Amino acid sequence: MCEPPWASRRSPSSGTCSATRTGPSRPTPPSRRRTGNSSTPAASPRSRAREAVERLTAEGRTVALTTGFARPTQDAILTALGWQDLVPLTLCPADAGGRGRPYPDMVLAAFLRTAAVDDVRRIAVAGDTSYDMLSAYAPAPGSSPGSSPARTTRSS
C-alpha cells in the first residue's frame, strides 16, 4: 500500500509508488496521533461530531441534519460517514421548498416536521458558515446573530 502523497514519490512513468521520502518530514495529522501509551487513535472531528449528536439525543433533544447538497450527494455523505440512522430527519434544500441557506427554510421544515419544540426561539443551530447562522436567526422575530434564539426576547 502506498504512503500518503506527502510521504512518498510516484514514478511519473509507471504511476507506482516508491518508498523514498522526499522533502521535510511532516507532523502526524491529529486524527492519526496516538494518545498516551494506547494504540487507539485520537478522536477525530468526525467522531466527536457523532458523539455530540448522540449525547444531545440521549439528553432528549431532537437533532436534524441539514445540508446544501442535493439528496443523492447528502445520502452518499451520510453513508460514507455511517450516519444513515444517526438522526430521525435529514434535509436538503429540495426537502424544504428548494431554497438553501441563508434562507431559514430547512430550519423551519425541521421545526415543523419534528414538532420537537413549540417556539422557533427554542431552536438551536450549529454550523460552520455564516449562512448557517443567518438561517438560524431568520425564523425568530427579535433575534439577531450573536444571540441565542432560546434566550432572545422581543422588545416591545
C-alpha atoms as one frame of an Amber mdcrd trajectory, in Angstrom:
protein
   0.000   0.000   0.000   1.206   3.490  -0.805   2.121   6.056   1.797   0.324
   9.421   1.686   1.446  11.630  -1.227   3.496  13.874   1.054   5.470  10.888
   2.319   6.240   9.103  -0.921   7.118   9.763  -4.511   5.187   8.475  -7.516
   7.125   7.381 -10.518   5.906   9.610 -13.371   6.242   6.848 -15.951   4.743
   3.900 -14.082   2.294   5.579 -11.714   3.530   3.342  -8.911   4.745   4.393
  -5.503   8.274   4.193  -4.268   9.239   4.237  -0.621  11.730   7.068  -0.966
  10.764  10.001   1.229  11.052  13.396  -0.343  11.141  16.763   1.342  10.955
  17.510   5.042   9.143  15.229   7.455   5.597  16.341   8.214   3.829  16.021
  11.539   1.261  13.282  12.020  -2.276  14.589  11.434  -4.281  14.907  14.712
  -6.717  12.181  13.666  -3.828   9.676  13.431  -1.956  10.681  16.593  -1.806
   8.198  19.401  -2.920   9.205  22.873  -0.748   8.235  25.856   0.569   4.685
  25.667  -2.581   3.479  23.975  -2.613   2.305  20.392  -6.048   3.924  19.913
  -6.017   6.900  17.520  -7.014  10.284  18.921 -10.653  11.203  18.388 -11.298
  12.777  15.009 -13.563  15.773  14.444 -15.974  13.347  12.740 -16.127  11.024
  15.770 -16.554  13.995  18.107 -19.424  15.275  15.950 -21.124  11.890  16.165
 -20.572  11.801  19.936 -22.124  15.276  20.265 -25.220  14.244  18.296 -25.548
  11.033  20.321 -25.188  12.966  23.587 -27.849  15.500  22.566 -30.180  12.674
  21.585 -29.537  10.864  24.879 -30.466  14.090  26.694 -33.847  14.039  24.949
 -33.118  16.663  22.318 -34.192  16.204  18.716 -31.400  16.593  16.178 -31.884
  17.094  12.439 -29.074  17.333   9.904 -29.270  19.790   7.010 -27.039  20.369
   4.019 -26.976  22.469   0.891 -26.087  19.391  -1.182 -28.692  17.598  -3.290
 -30.265  14.445  -1.810 -28.048  11.941  -3.726 -24.901  13.713  -2.506 -26.283
  14.011   1.025 -27.107  10.290   1.077 -23.622   9.423  -0.196 -22.023  11.534
   2.549 -24.218  10.020   5.274 -23.403   6.526   4.008 -19.659   7.240   3.895
 -19.798   8.518   7.485 -22.026   5.668   8.662 -24.610   8.221   9.813 -27.681
   6.986   7.887 -29.555   6.186  11.123 -27.923   8.753  13.403 -30.849  11.198
  13.403 -34.553  10.938  12.604 -34.509  13.708   9.981 -32.058  14.855   7.325
 -32.941  17.704   4.991 -31.585  19.186   1.783 -32.944  22.298   0.030 -35.344
  20.244  -2.147 -36.944  18.850   1.026 -37.757  22.365   2.202 -39.106  24.102
  -0.884 -35.900  24.343  -2.894 -34.085  27.175  -1.142 -30.913  26.555   0.798
 -29.082  28.756   3.241 -29.152  31.586   4.201 -32.914  31.181   3.883 -34.492
  29.665   7.008 -36.490  27.082   5.031 -34.603  23.976   6.194 -34.621  25.158
   9.825 -38.368  25.807   9.635 -39.007  22.478   7.872 -37.156  20.670  10.668
 -39.165  22.640  13.228 -42.467  21.684  11.587 -41.607  18.056  10.804 -40.175
  17.140  14.189 -42.590  19.180  16.360 -39.843  18.933  18.990 -40.431  22.442
  20.333 -43.365  24.808  20.253 -41.496  28.048  19.573 -38.890  28.780  16.900
 -36.886  30.688  19.503 -36.126  27.335  21.152 -34.280  26.035  18.091 -30.502
  25.752  18.231 -28.455  25.609  15.045 -24.808  24.628  14.751 -22.875  25.132
  11.551 -19.569  26.039  10.007 -20.542  29.026   7.859 -22.089  32.428   8.356
 -25.014  31.267   6.206 -25.748  28.552   8.777 -26.023  31.205  11.449 -28.133
  33.517   9.309 -30.583  30.704   8.579 -30.910  30.111  12.311 -31.921  33.649
  13.185 -34.249  34.478  10.308 -37.211  32.493  11.719 -37.153  34.047  15.185
 -38.570  37.582  15.372 -36.451  39.805  17.569 -33.372  37.608  17.434 -30.115
  38.598  15.861 -26.834  36.885  15.026 -24.634  36.626  18.079 -27.511  35.998
  20.468 -29.115  32.729  21.406 -32.605  32.191  19.977 -33.591  30.436  23.205
 -32.612  33.488  25.282 -33.699  36.201  22.892 -36.644  38.254  23.975 -38.629
  40.501  21.748 -38.607  44.134  22.770 -41.953  45.909  22.881
